[in-house]
Amino acid sequence: MNLIRTMMGAGPLSIRELARRLGRGVERIHEDVHALLNVGLLESTDDESFECPYAVVHVNFTLTAADPTE
């Protein structure tokens, strides 16, 4: 959620810049950005940057507790 919030309205950002802003590793940001690209929430630009073209994002999901025996 922080990644999406950081990107909304910020214009194109590189993975390295996102990692810097969020205080996270480049590899993890790369994974998250590509997952969000795959579901259509982000767009890539010609200069290997990414952006969230939406001013508002509504998220609706269900979380289930993990099974501690697994």
Secondary structure, DSSP 4 states (H G I P E B T S, - for coil): -HHHHHHBTS--B-HHHHHHHHT--HHHHHHHHHHHHHTTS-EE-TTS-EEB--S------------TT-
